[in-house]
Amino acid sequence: MIVAWVIMPFLITSLSANAGIISDGLGNLPILLLPGMDGANSRVGESDVTPPLGSETVSDSGRWTPATSRLSGGAHWFNSADATSGGTRRASPPLGATVAPNINSFSGANGSIFTVDGYSAQAQNANQPWSLTQLNANTLQFSVRSGDRWSVGGYSDNGANRSEIQFSPLYAAGTQINLSETITIQPGPTNTASWLCLTQLHATTNVAPTYAPFSVGLDRSDHLVVILQHPNQSSDNLVYRSPIPIVRGQPMDLDFQVNMGPSGGGYVGVWLDGTQIVNYHGPVGATNSEYYWKVGVYRGSAAETLTADFSNVQITTGPQAVPMSGTSSSSSGTTTTSGGTTSSRTNAPSSGTSSGSTSSSGSTGDRLKR
């Protein structure tokens, strides 16, 4: 979060930020007015060069938080001006800040290592030109086609198609692990793979039935699904299925807060576009395991091409604020699933109101084995 201190006549004197946010290019821009100002309830405009980012009404407390988009990597210049009725006052002199890109030292080749959000990530794909590309400083595009198999050493995906990245940090059970990202599934045929994973928290033990105790993906009708695993289950625990299929080409803001507890006491919270869709308490995880994040496209065999963009990936640990509420329509429901309780609010990726479903899915088999 970038914070600008403003004094009359709306002069920005300094910029500051949480280093973990401004350094990876994902800063937002709230403006704070110093106490005692006579600018409360007036309108203020601010700009990052051209075009202006917008204008908002300052609250009685003097706080101003404009609804701006996240900042891209590179240099940015900010100024502010009073935009109350009767004319706009002269804008303040600009103040600059440089935002580092979210993705650095990129290569899409299989086995390549680069950084995302400051963390080391390794590419796992079929080493094709389309497998993994960088669209901009904050966005990776993953694509799989029929026959795209990842191979490393003596291992090769058996009948699966993959283009993922694996993050290096390992997390112990009992650690709150947080990941936020924006996923856009590009227009194309509806998924026909028997399973399709977009984000997974994988177990280092890598044994059934807990290869990936937490995963988010699509079913065969393009519904968004959240699946959990724990040692005492015989099948995947489907804790969320979107009431309608996702909208291809429409970004989905996803936030995950998870804490692994394979014998109980685990937690999984999932937010879609600011609305909580999973609030699970119960067993989740793998016995005597650590965990790591993987994002991208990993699916069972299918004929169609699937391409997905992942933007603004951020990873943190420890307690985290509840994500801001979004504008998507939703309805609520409470469901008890195998071994735990899920209070689920079903959120439609586009307009409309409907209730989702929670149930057990089929056998894990070798799904998400690596």
N, C-alpha and C positions, 0 to 999 in steps of 0.2 A: 504494500500500500504506500503510495507516494503521498506525502503530506506537504502542503505549501502553507507557510505562514504569511498572512496578508494584513497589512496595516493601511489606514487611510492615506491616500485615496486608492485603496485596493492595490497596494504595492506588494508584490511577492518578494519577500526578503530572503527566503531560504527554502530548500527542498530537502526532505529526508524520507527514508523508507526502511522497511524491514529488509535487511540485506538479502535474505533468502528469496524475496520476491522481486525486488528491482534488479537483482543480478541476473535473473533468468528471463527477463523481458516480459514479465506478466504483471506489471504494476498497474493499479488503478489510480485515479487522480481525485481524491477528495480535497477540497479547499477548506481550511479552518480560518475563521476570522478571530482575531484576538479579542478577549473580553473587554467590555467598555466601549466598543465601537458603536457608532450611530448608524451602522449599515444593516441592522436586523430588519427583516421583512422587506428589504429592497431586493431588486433583481441584479444578479451579477453575471457577466459573461466571461468566459475564459477560452483561450485558444492555444492550440499546439500548431503554430504556424498557420496554415490555411488548409481546409476550412475550419472555422471555429468548432470546438467540441460541443458547445451548447451553452445554455443559460439556465439558472435555477433561482428559486427564491430562497434567500438566507433565512434560517429559522430565528426565533426569538433569542435563542442561546448564541446566535452568531455562527452556527455550524452550517457548512455547505458541502454537500456530497453529490456532485453531478454524476449522472448515469453515463459514464464514458466507457468506451471499449478498452480492453487491455492494450497495453502499448507494445508495439513491435520493437525489435532490436534496433539500435542505432541512436542517433542524436535527436533530442526533442527540446523544443523551446516553448516556454509557457509565459503567458501574461494574463492579467485580469483587468476588468473594467466594470464600473457601475453602469447598469443598464436600466435604471429606474425610469419611470415616466418623466417626460420633460427633457429627454435627450440622454445620450450615452457619454459619460465622462471619458476623458482621454485614457487610453489603455496604459497600464504600467509598463516599464521597460521589461523586455523579455529576460527570463532566467532559464539557463540550460541544464539539461541532465542527459547522461548517456546510459542507455539500457542495453545490457549485454544480451545476445541471442540465447534462446532456450536450448538450441541444438548447436553443438560445436564439433569440429574435426570429422564431419560426416563422410561416410562411405557406405553405399548400399550393398556391397559385395558380401556374400556369405562368410561369416566368421569375422568380419570387420568389427572394430571396437571404436565407439565414439561416445560423446557425453550428451545426456538429456537431463535438464534441470540440475546439472552439476554432477550427476551420477553416471558411472560407466555403464554402457549398454552394448551388448553384442548381437549382431545380426544373425538370424537363423532363417535361411530361405533357400530356394532352388537355384540361386545365383544367376537369375535371368535379369535382363535390363529393366523389366517392369516390376521385379520383386519388391524393391524398396527404393523410394526416391524422396528427396527433400523438396517440398514445395516452397517453403519460405523459412525464416529464422525460427518459427515456432511449430511447423507442421511437417509431419512425415506421412507419406502415402504408401500403404501396403497393398499389394495385389497378388492374387493367386489365380492360376488357370489350371485346367485339368492336367494332372500329371506332375504338378509342381511339388517335388518332394525334397525335404531337407535331409542332408546326409552329413555326418561328422564321424571321423574315425571309423569304427565298425558298425555304427548305427545309421539306419535309414528309415524315414517314415514309411510305414507299411500301409499303403492305400490312403494316406492322408495328404492334404495339401497345406503348405505352411509358408507364411512370411511373418515372422515375429521378431521382436527384440527382447532379450533377457537382461534385466537389471542386475548389477553385481551385489548390492547390499543384501545381507541375510538377516532375518529377524527371528527372535526367539518367541515361543509361545508366551502369552501374557503381555506382549508389547502391542500397544495400539498403533496400527499402521494405516496411513491415510494416502489416498491417491485421488487426484482430480484430473479430468481430461475432457476434451470435446471430441466426439466421434461423429463423423459424417460418412454414412454408407452411400457410395456413389450410385446413380441410377443404373439399373440392370435387371436381369431376370431374378425372380424370387429364389431364395436359397432352396436347394434341393438336397444338400448334405444332411446326413442323419444327425450330425451335431456340428456346431460352429461356435468357436470361442473367439472373443474380441479382447478380453482382459482376464487374466487369471493370477491368483496368488498360488504359486506352486510349492509343493513340499519337497525338501531335499531328499527325503527317504524314498520317494518315487515308487511307491508300491500301492496296489489296489487295496481297498477302494478309495484311497485318499491321495491320488496323484495331484489334484488341484482342489484343495478344500473350498476355495471360493473362485467362481468364474462367472463371467457375464458374456452372453452371446445371443445368437438368433436361433429360433427353431425353423422347421421346414416351411413355415408360412410367414417368415420375416417378423415374428413377434419377438420382442426383447425378453430375454429370460435371465434369471439369476439362479445359480445352482450351487448348493453347499454339499460338503462331504464330511463324514467323521468315521472313526474306525468301526463302530458298531452298527453300521447300516449295510444293507445288501443292495441298495440302489441309490442313485443320486437323489438329493432332496431339492426339488424344485420349489423355491420359496416365492418366486415372482414370475408372472407372465403378463406382458402388457396386454391391455384389453383390445387393442387394434394393432395391426402391423406398423412397424416404423415407416416413416416417410423418407424414401430415398432422396438424398441431396439436402436433407434438413439436418442441421447440426443438433447433436444431443449433448448437453452439458451433464456430465456424470461425476458424482463425488462418492467416494467409498471410505468408510471408517470401519476397520476390522480388527478384531483381537482374537487370536486363535486359542481355543481351549478344547482339546480333543475329547476330554472326559466330562466336560461341562464348564459353565462359566464363560463361554465364548460369546462374542457379540459381532454382528454384521449390520451396519447401517448403510443404505444406498439411497442417494438422492438423484432424481432425474429432473433437469431443468429447475432445480431449487425445491422440488417437492419430494418429501421422503416416500419411497416406495417399498423399502424393506427396513424393518426394525426387529431383528432376530436376536433372541437370547437363548443360548443352549449349547450343546456340544457342536463344535466345528473345528476341524484340524486333523493332523496326523500324529500318531504316537512317536515321541522322541524325535521330533523333526524341527528344522528351521524352515524359513519360508522366503521366497523371492518373487518379485513382480515380473510378469511378462505381458506385453501388449502387442497387438497386431491381428493377423487373420490366421487361424488354425482351424481346419475343418476336416470332416470325413470326405471321402472321394465324391466329386461332383463334376458335371460337365461344364457348368457355366463359370464365367470369370466373375470374381468378386473383388471390388476395390474399396478401401476404406481409408479416410484421412483421420489422423490423430493429431490434435493440436493442444498446445498449452498444458502438456503433461507436468504435473507437480507431485512430488512425493515428500511426505513428512512423517514424523512419528510423534506420539504423545497426544494429549487432549487437543481437540480442534473444535472451533466454533461450528455450530450448525450452519450449513450453507444457506445463503439468502433464498427466500421464497421466490419461485418463478410465477409465470402467468398461465401455465398449462392447466386445462380443466382436469378434474380428478374426482374420484369418489373413494370412500374408505371402506375397509373391511378388516376383520380380525380372523386369523386362521391358525390353528394349532397343527404343527407338522411333526414329523418323526423326530423325537428327542428334544424338541425345543418349541418355543412359542414365537410366532411371527405376527407382528401387528403390521399389516401391509396396506398402504394407500396406493391404489392403482392409478397410474398417471398416464394419460394418453400422449403419445409423442406429437400428435397434432390436435385439432379440435375434437370435441365430443366428450361424452361422459359414459363410462362403462365400468363394470367391475372386472378385475382380473381373476386369476385362478392360482391356487397353490396345491400341489400334489406331489407324489413321488414319481420320478421318471424311471427309465429303464436301467438295466445293469450298466455299471461303469465300464466294464471290460478294459480295453486298452485306450479308451478315450482320454486324451490329455496325459499320456504316459510320460512325455518329456516336454 
